[in-house]
Amino acid sequence: MTLHLDIPESIASSLRLPVPEMEPRLRIELALALYAQGILSFGKASELAGVSRYRFADLIGQREIPRHYTDEELAQDLEYAGGQ
């Protein structure tokens, strides 16, 4: 499923961002907000933001958003570390 979000023209034209920066910036802001609320996992939030996991970690650090570390993420990290 793909979800498209329509932003009213009155809102889009009020954003204080250059047009080429609007979509990537809104994706990052949405990803940070959803991650902070526990709605998206770290990996999925970084995917939504369109940035690497390292860059997303930097962004949540800059915003002082607490890192949520689930059992699933631990298993993924252990699998990665074991080279499996």
RAHUHU-V122515 format. One record per residue. N is the residue number from 1. RES is the residue in one letter. PHI is phi in whole degrees, 0 to 359 (none if undefined). PSI is psi in whole degrees, 0 to 359 (* if undefined). NEAR is the number of other ideal C-beta (glycine too) atoms within 8 Angstrom. Layout:
# RAHUHU-V122515
[[N | RES | PHI | PSI | NEAR] [N | RES | PHI | PSI | NEAR]]
This chain:
# RAHUHU-V122515
[[1 | M | none | 135 | 2] [2 | T | 246 | 135 | 3] [3 | L | 246 | 130 | 4] [4 | H | 248 | 134 | 4] [5 | L | 250 | 123 | 4] [6 | D | 269 | 126 | 4] [7 | I | 257 | 122 | 7] [8 | P | 304 | 144 | 6] [9 | E | 306 | 321 | 6] [10 | S | 298 | 327 | 6] [11 | I | 283 | 312 | 8] [12 | A | 303 | 318 | 9] [13 | S | 287 | 344 | 6] [14 | S | 271 | 348 | 6] [15 | L | 294 | 135 | 7] [16 | R | 269 | 56 | 3] [17 | L | 224 | 146 | 7] [18 | P | 296 | 146 | 5] [19 | V | 309 | 315 | 5] [20 | P | 296 | 339 | 4] [21 | E | 269 | 348 | 8] [22 | M | 300 | 302 | 11] [23 | E | 298 | 310 | 6] [24 | P | 298 | 323 | 8] [25 | R | 292 | 318 | 9] [26 | L | 294 | 324 | 9] [27 | R | 297 | 317 | 11] [28 | I | 296 | 313 | 12] [29 | E | 298 | 318 | 8] [30 | L | 295 | 316 | 10] [31 | A | 298 | 317 | 14] [32 | L | 297 | 316 | 14] [33 | A | 295 | 316 | 8] [34 | L | 292 | 323 | 11] [35 | Y | 294 | 315 | 15] [36 | A | 300 | 327 | 10] [37 | Q | 274 | 358 | 6] [38 | G | 78 | 17 | 5] [39 | I | 276 | 328 | 5] [40 | L | 238 | 145 | 8] [41 | S | 289 | 167 | 10] [42 | F | 302 | 311 | 13] [43 | G | 297 | 315 | 9] [44 | K | 290 | 325 | 8] [45 | A | 293 | 319 | 14] [46 | S | 293 | 326 | 13] [47 | E | 295 | 314 | 7] [48 | L | 299 | 319 | 11] [49 | A | 292 | 338 | 14] [50 | G | 76 | 27 | 7] [51 | V | 232 | 164 | 8] [52 | S | 292 | 162 | 6] [53 | R | 299 | 325 | 8] [54 | Y | 294 | 316 | 6] [55 | R | 294 | 320 | 10] [56 | F | 295 | 321 | 14] [57 | A | 299 | 320 | 10] [58 | D | 298 | 317 | 8] [59 | L | 296 | 317 | 12] [60 | I | 290 | 330 | 12] [61 | G | 294 | 317 | 8] [62 | Q | 299 | 325 | 6] [63 | R | 272 | 357 | 8] [64 | E | 57 | 41 | 5] [65 | I | 273 | 126 | 9] [66 | P | 300 | 140 | 5] [67 | R | 279 | 128 | 7] [68 | H | 265 | 125 | 8] [69 | Y | 235 | 104 | 6] [70 | T | 271 | 167 | 7] [71 | D | 299 | 323 | 5] [72 | E | 297 | 317 | 7] [73 | E | 294 | 321 | 11] [74 | L | 299 | 315 | 9] [75 | A | 299 | 318 | 8] [76 | Q | 297 | 317 | 9] [77 | D | 295 | 319 | 8] [78 | L | 295 | 321 | 8] [79 | E | 296 | 317 | 8] [80 | Y | 296 | 316 | 7] [81 | A | 295 | 329 | 6] [82 | G | 277 | 353 | 6] [83 | G | 72 | 25 | 4] [84 | Q | 269 | * | 3]]
